[in-house]
Amino acid sequence: MSVSRPAAVIVLAAGEGTRMKSRLPKVLHEICGRAMLGHVLAAAGELEPERTVAVIGHARERVGAYLAEAAPEVATAVQAEQNGTGHAVRVAVDELKAQGARLSGTVVLAYGDTPLLRGSTLAGLVEAHESAGNAVTVLSAKVPDPAGYGRVVRDADGVFTEIVEHADATDGQRAVDEINSGMYAFDGDLLAEVVHRLSTDNAKGEEYITDAVAILRGDGHRVDAAVAADWVEIQGVNDRVQLAEARRLLNGRLLEAHMRAGVTVVDPATTWVDVQVEVGRDTVLEPQVRLRGGTRVGEGALVGPNTTLTDTRVGDEARVREAFAEGAEVGPGASVGPYVYLRPGAVLCDGAKAGTFVEVKNSTVGPRSKVPHLTYVGDADIGEGVNIGASSVFVNYDGVDKHRTTVGDHARTGSDNMFVAPVNVGPGAYSGAGTVVRDDVPPGALAVSAGGQRNIEGWVQRKRPGTAAAEAAERALRDAEIRDEHAGKGE
């Protein structure tokens, strides 16, 4: 569908949203990795408007700060006192004029609490508006339950005549199932004039932008309503229940797109993805998988079950099971899990492994190197083909500063090792079980730190008399004496 570039998009985001019962402004509540307001701006952005302005009011500092970071190209207009949608649009129009904006052309009006809105739906609205030469085109929808919405009123011939708010509607009008979404396409020049003619003569004593429709029609201009293909898109979010439902619907939409692109989602009911997530073909997402932020998963990978990845990259053919990763990188063919924690800066190179109960932070595990189990790797650079023994700790913190450890290619370190940074283990070096590595280990050397084993006989019987251990020791010693006696007699 080809549409002209709108002169402006106005997004209303000034309301308090009291039914959310939250300190957070309603439009900043997140679904699928993006604030509700961000979803609406993304949809509007698909139209490539010349200007976009968001009307803010309640908690304007927080909403303004969000816009400055997430959408710096969007201008803001402050509605200091919330006196209805018409007043909000007038504030936006005045701000656009103050910026020297050209309003000749189409101006689109949308709401910041409709996160399911698609850019294609707005494009369809603009196309219907411009092809018919309307002064204003209302985006309407036929809904199962129209209670609370403004009704789209048509005459006996089905011609659109006006919008009546629910509070002002007659019983007959309330029976109508076609509702006003609150979104419009206006002729910009006419909008700039009509917003100064709105009245507060209604049940709420507010300026309704809906009245602009009747005014323009009364002036002899053409007005119409374009019915949205999917009424779900125009739903506003007003409380936590609706927020959860919108999140479920959007997540289902995202998962469907991934599946149609070649991704296997074993259980869509327990799989959650954010809008910016990318997943390659032939990757399998097992149940209880959450992909967040800017996570990227390559082709042919296996993720899950019970896995959360945030801002993490996973290479082709990698395996990530029962893991939590944030700001990490898992290389092609690498293996992660189960029960692994990859913290920011963790990098597993091609074919590397982080096994059961392993934590990696700000470290690189080289190609085909293995950290199989029960190990903490912090601030380390591990080379190629290295094996780290079980129950090892990279001791990176001296109480004041963090230090790094380097393990060279093809080194083999024993179980229960402590690497007290800063320290370097050379290529091809080994370390014995229980070693505390405090000094550099030369290439090819064996590092051991423990002395010879010393046994203190009889300690348990003396120090822990009467215990099960002491009794077991006594029995074993008696049995040994009996065996020795029989051996001495040649029996």
C-alpha positions in Angstrom: 0.0 0.0 0.0 1.4 3.4 -1.0 0.5 6.4 1.0 1.9 9.9 1.2 4.2 11.0 4.0 2.0 12.6 6.8 2.7 16.1 7.8 2.7 15.0 11.4 1.7 12.3 13.9 0.3 13.4 17.2 0.4 10.9 20.1 -1.5 11.6 23.2 0.3 10.5 26.3 -0.7 12.9 29.0 -3.1 10.9 31.1 -2.5 9.7 34.6 -3.9 6.2 34.2 -5.2 5.9 37.8 -6.6 2.4 37.2 -3.0 1.1 36.8 -2.5 1.9 40.5 1.1 2.6 39.8 3.9 5.1 40.5 5.0 4.5 36.9 3.2 6.5 34.3 0.7 4.3 32.4 2.3 4.8 29.0 5.7 3.7 30.3 4.5 0.3 31.4 6.5 -2.3 29.4 5.2 -5.1 27.2 7.5 -7.4 25.3 10.6 -5.3 25.9 9.2 -1.9 25.0 7.1 0.7 26.8 3.5 1.0 25.5 4.3 4.5 24.2 7.3 3.1 22.4 5.2 0.6 20.6 2.8 3.3 19.4 5.8 5.5 18.2 7.2 2.5 16.4 4.0 2.0 14.5 3.7 5.7 13.7 7.3 5.7 12.6 6.5 3.3 9.8 4.6 6.2 8.2 7.8 8.2 8.1 6.0 11.4 9.1 7.7 14.8 8.7 7.2 15.4 12.4 6.0 13.5 15.5 4.9 15.1 18.7 3.9 13.5 21.9 1.6 15.3 24.3 2.7 14.7 27.9 1.2 15.9 31.2 1.1 13.6 34.2 4.6 12.7 35.3 5.9 14.7 32.4 9.5 14.6 33.7 9.6 10.8 33.5 7.8 10.5 30.2 9.9 13.3 28.8 13.1 11.6 29.9 12.0 8.3 28.3 11.3 10.1 25.0 14.7 11.9 25.1 16.4 8.5 25.4 14.2 6.2 23.4 12.9 8.5 20.7 14.9 11.8 20.6 13.4 12.7 17.2 10.0 13.0 18.8 9.0 16.5 20.0 6.9 17.0 23.2 4.0 19.3 24.0 3.0 19.8 27.6 -0.7 19.6 28.6 -0.3 21.1 32.0 -4.0 20.6 32.8 -5.7 17.6 31.4 -9.0 19.0 29.9 -9.9 16.4 27.4 -8.6 15.0 24.1 -9.5 18.1 22.1 -7.5 20.3 24.4 -4.5 17.9 24.1 -4.6 18.0 20.3 -4.8 21.8 20.5 -1.7 21.9 22.6 0.1 19.7 20.1 -1.0 21.8 17.1 0.2 25.0 18.9 3.5 23.3 19.6 3.9 22.3 16.0 3.1 25.8 14.8 5.6 27.2 17.3 8.3 24.9 15.7 7.4 26.2 12.3 5.9 22.9 11.2 4.0 22.7 7.9 0.5 21.2 8.7 -0.7 21.1 5.1 -1.3 17.5 4.4 -2.4 14.6 6.6 -2.1 14.7 10.4 -2.6 11.4 12.2 -3.8 11.2 15.8 -3.0 8.2 18.0 -2.9 7.2 21.6 0.1 6.2 23.7 -1.7 3.3 25.5 -2.5 1.2 22.4 0.6 -1.0 22.2 -1.0 -3.5 19.8 -1.4 -0.9 17.0 0.3 -1.8 13.7 1.9 0.6 11.3 0.1 -1.1 8.5 -3.2 -0.2 10.1 -2.3 3.5 10.3 -1.1 3.3 6.7 -4.5 2.0 5.8 -6.2 4.8 7.6 -4.1 7.4 5.8 -4.8 5.7 2.4 -8.6 5.6 3.0 -8.5 9.3 4.2 -6.5 10.6 1.2 -8.1 8.5 -1.5 -11.6 9.8 -0.4 -10.5 13.4 0.0 -11.8 13.5 3.5 -11.5 16.4 6.0 -11.3 13.8 8.8 -11.3 10.0 8.8 -12.1 8.1 12.0 -10.4 4.7 12.6 -13.3 2.6 13.9 -13.7 -1.0 14.8 -16.5 -3.4 15.5 -16.0 -4.9 19.0 -17.6 -7.6 21.0 -18.2 -5.3 24.0 -18.5 -1.6 23.1 -19.2 -0.4 26.7 -17.2 2.7 27.5 -16.3 3.6 24.0 -17.6 6.4 21.8 -20.0 5.1 19.3 -19.8 5.6 15.5 -23.2 6.8 14.4 -24.4 6.2 10.8 -27.6 7.2 9.1 -30.2 4.8 7.5 -28.0 4.6 4.4 -24.9 3.6 6.4 -23.3 7.0 5.9 -21.1 8.1 8.9 -22.6 11.1 10.7 -21.0 11.6 14.1 -19.3 10.1 17.2 -21.2 10.1 20.4 -19.3 9.5 23.7 -20.7 6.6 25.9 -21.6 9.0 28.6 -23.7 11.1 26.2 -25.2 8.3 24.2 -28.8 7.2 24.1 -29.8 3.6 24.7 -30.1 3.0 21.0 -26.7 4.5 20.3 -25.2 2.4 23.1 -26.4 -0.8 21.3 -24.1 0.1 18.3 -21.0 -2.2 18.2 -18.9 0.1 15.9 -16.7 2.2 18.1 -14.3 5.1 17.8 -10.8 4.0 18.3 -9.7 7.5 19.2 -7.4 7.5 16.2 -7.9 9.8 13.2 -6.5 11.1 10.0 -7.1 14.9 9.6 -6.6 17.4 6.9 -3.9 19.4 8.8 -4.9 22.9 7.9 -8.6 22.2 8.9 -7.4 20.5 12.1 -5.4 23.6 13.1 -8.6 25.7 12.7 -11.2 23.4 14.2 -9.3 22.7 17.5 -10.0 26.3 18.5 -13.8 25.8 18.1 -14.3 22.8 20.4 -16.8 23.2 23.3 -16.9 21.8 26.8 -20.7 21.5 26.7 -20.9 17.8 27.5 -21.3 15.4 30.5 -17.6 15.6 31.5 -17.1 19.3 30.8 -14.1 18.6 28.6 -13.0 19.4 25.0 -13.6 16.3 22.9 -11.6 15.8 19.7 -14.6 13.8 18.6 -16.6 17.0 18.3 -14.3 18.1 15.5 -16.0 15.5 13.3 -19.4 17.1 13.7 -18.0 20.6 13.3 -16.2 19.7 10.0 -19.3 17.9 8.7 -21.4 20.9 9.6 -19.1 23.1 7.6 -19.8 21.0 4.6 -16.6 19.0 4.6 -16.4 15.3 3.8 -16.0 13.0 6.9 -15.9 9.2 7.1 -14.9 6.2 9.2 -12.6 3.5 8.1 -13.1 0.1 9.9 -9.9 -1.5 11.2 -9.4 -5.1 10.1 -8.6 -6.3 13.6 -10.4 -4.6 16.5 -7.8 -6.0 18.9 -5.2 -3.4 17.7 -7.2 -0.4 18.9 -7.6 -1.7 22.5 -6.3 0.7 25.1 -4.7 -0.5 28.2 -6.1 0.9 31.4 -5.3 -1.5 34.2 -3.0 -4.4 35.0 -5.4 -7.0 33.7 -5.5 -5.4 30.3 -1.8 -5.0 30.4 -1.3 -8.7 30.8 -3.8 -9.5 28.0 -2.0 -7.1 25.7 1.3 -8.7 26.5 -0.1 -12.1 25.8 -1.5 -11.0 22.5 1.6 -9.2 21.3 3.8 -12.2 22.4 1.6 -14.5 20.4 1.9 -12.2 17.3 5.7 -12.2 17.7 6.0 -16.0 18.1 3.8 -16.5 15.1 6.1 -14.4 13.0 9.2 -16.4 14.2 7.5 -19.7 13.5 6.5 -18.6 10.0 10.1 -17.6 9.5 11.4 -21.1 10.3 11.7 -21.2 14.1 10.3 -24.1 16.1 8.5 -23.0 19.2 7.7 -26.2 21.2 5.3 -24.5 23.6 4.1 -21.0 22.7 2.2 -20.7 25.9 5.4 -20.7 28.0 7.7 -19.0 25.5 8.2 -15.2 25.6 10.1 -13.0 23.3 10.7 -9.2 23.1 10.1 -7.2 20.0 13.8 -6.7 19.1 14.7 -10.4 19.5 16.0 -12.1 16.4 16.0 -15.9 15.9 17.5 -17.8 13.0 15.9 -20.6 11.0 15.8 -24.2 12.3 16.4 -23.0 15.9 14.3 -24.8 18.5 12.9 -22.9 21.5 12.0 -25.4 24.2 9.3 -24.7 26.9 9.9 -21.9 29.5 12.2 -19.8 27.3 12.4 -16.0 27.7 14.3 -14.0 25.1 14.7 -10.4 26.2 16.1 -7.1 25.0 18.4 -7.3 21.9 19.0 -11.0 22.1 20.1 -12.6 18.8 20.0 -16.4 18.2 21.6 -17.9 15.2 20.4 -20.8 13.0 20.0 -24.4 14.1 20.5 -23.6 17.8 18.7 -25.2 20.7 17.5 -22.9 23.5 15.9 -24.2 26.7 14.1 -25.5 28.5 14.0 -23.1 31.4 16.3 -20.5 29.9 16.4 -16.7 30.1 18.6 -14.7 27.7 18.8 -10.9 27.9 20.9 -8.9 25.4 22.8 -12.1 24.6 24.1 -13.5 21.3 23.9 -17.2 20.6 25.8 -18.6 17.5 24.7 -21.2 15.0 24.2 -24.7 16.3 24.9 -23.7 19.9 23.1 -25.4 22.8 21.9 -23.4 25.8 19.9 -25.3 28.4 18.5 -24.3 31.7 20.6 -21.1 31.8 20.4 -17.5 32.7 22.5 -15.1 30.6 22.7 -11.3 30.4 25.0 -9.4 28.1 26.8 -12.6 27.1 28.0 -14.2 23.9 27.8 -17.9 23.1 29.8 -18.8 20.0 28.8 -21.2 17.2 28.6 -24.8 18.4 29.1 -23.9 22.0 27.4 -25.8 24.9 25.9 -24.1 27.9 24.2 -25.7 30.9 22.3 -27.0 32.6 22.2 -24.5 35.5 24.6 -21.9 34.2 24.8 -18.2 34.9 26.5 -16.1 32.2 27.0 -12.5 33.4 27.8 -9.4 31.4 31.0 -9.8 29.4 31.0 -13.6 29.4 32.2 -14.8 26.0 32.2 -18.5 25.0 34.1 -19.0 21.7 33.4 -21.6 19.1 32.7 -25.0 20.5 33.4 -23.9 24.1 31.5 -25.4 27.0 30.2 -24.0 30.3 28.7 -27.0 32.1 26.6 -27.7 35.2 26.6 -25.1 37.9 29.1 -22.8 36.2 29.2 -19.0 36.5 31.1 -16.9 34.0 31.6 -13.1 34.4 33.6 -10.7 32.2 35.7 -13.6 30.8 36.6 -15.3 27.6 36.5 -19.1 27.3 38.5 -19.9 24.2 37.6 -22.2 21.3 36.9 -25.8 22.3 37.8 -25.0 25.9 35.7 -26.6 28.7 34.6 -25.4 32.1 32.6 -28.6 32.9 31.1 -28.0 36.3 30.9 -26.4 39.7 33.2 -23.5 38.8 33.3 -19.7 39.0 35.2 -17.9 36.2 35.6 -14.2 36.8 37.8 -11.7 34.9 39.7 -14.4 33.1 41.1 -15.1 29.6 41.1 -18.8 28.9 42.9 -20.0 25.7 42.1 -22.6 23.2 41.5 -26.3 24.1 41.8 -25.8 27.9 40.1 -28.0 30.5 39.3 -26.4 33.9 38.9 -28.9 36.7 35.7 -29.2 38.7 35.1 -26.9 41.7 37.6 -24.3 40.7 37.4 -20.6 41.5 39.1 -17.7 39.7 39.8 -15.4 42.7 39.5 -12.0 41.0 38.8 -9.6 43.9 41.4 -8.6 46.5 38.9 -6.6 48.6 39.7 -3.4 46.7 40.3 -4.1 43.0 39.5 -6.7 40.4 42.4 -8.5 38.7 42.6 -10.9 35.7 43.8 -14.4 35.3 45.2 -15.8 32.0 45.2 -19.5 31.2 47.2 -20.4 28.1 46.2 -22.8 25.2 45.8 -26.5 26.0 46.4 -26.1 29.7 44.9 -28.7 32.1 44.0 -27.6 35.6 43.1 -29.9 38.4 39.9 -30.1 40.5 39.4 -27.7 43.4 41.9 -25.1 42.1 42.1 -21.5 43.2 43.6 -19.0 40.8 44.5 -15.9 42.8 44.7 -13.1 40.4 46.6 -11.5 38.9 48.2 -14.7 37.7 49.2 -16.4 34.4 49.1 -20.1 33.7 51.3 -20.8 30.6 50.3 -22.8 27.5 50.4 -26.6 28.0 50.7 -26.3 31.8 49.1 -28.6 34.4 48.0 -28.1 38.0 47.4 -30.7 40.6 44.1 -31.2 42.5 43.6 -28.8 45.4 46.3 -26.4 44.1 46.2 -22.7 45.0 47.9 -20.9 42.1 49.4 -17.7 43.5 52.3 -17.4 41.2 52.7 -17.6 37.4 53.0 -21.2 36.0 55.5 -21.5 33.2 54.5 -23.2 29.9 54.5 -27.0 30.3 55.0 -26.9 34.1 53.0 -28.8 36.8 51.9 -26.5 39.6 51.2 -28.1 43.1 50.8 -26.2 46.3 49.9 -28.9 48.9 52.5 -30.6 51.1 52.6 -34.3 51.9 49.6 -35.8 53.5 49.7 -36.4 57.3 47.4 -38.8 59.1 46.7 -38.3 62.8 45.6 -41.7 63.9 43.0 -42.1 66.7 41.9 -38.5 66.4 38.2 -39.4 66.0 38.1 -41.8 68.9 39.8 -39.2 71.2 38.0 -36.0 70.0 34.6 -37.5 69.0 34.0 -40.4 71.4 30.5 -41.9 71.3 29.7 -40.7 67.8 28.7 -43.0 65.0 32.1 -42.2 63.3 34.0 -43.3 66.4 32.1 -46.5 66.6 32.6 -47.3 62.9 36.3 -46.6 63.3 36.5 -48.9 66.3 34.7 -51.7 64.5 37.0 -51.3 61.5 40.1 -51.4 63.7 38.9 -54.5 65.5 38.2 -56.2 62.2 41.6 -55.3 61.0 43.3 -56.8 64.1 41.3 -60.0 63.7 42.4 -60.3 60.1 46.0 -59.7 61.1 45.8 -62.4 63.8 44.4 -64.9 61.4 47.0 -64.0 58.8 49.8 -64.4 61.5 48.5 -67.9 62.3 48.4 -68.9 58.7 44.7 -69.4 58.8 
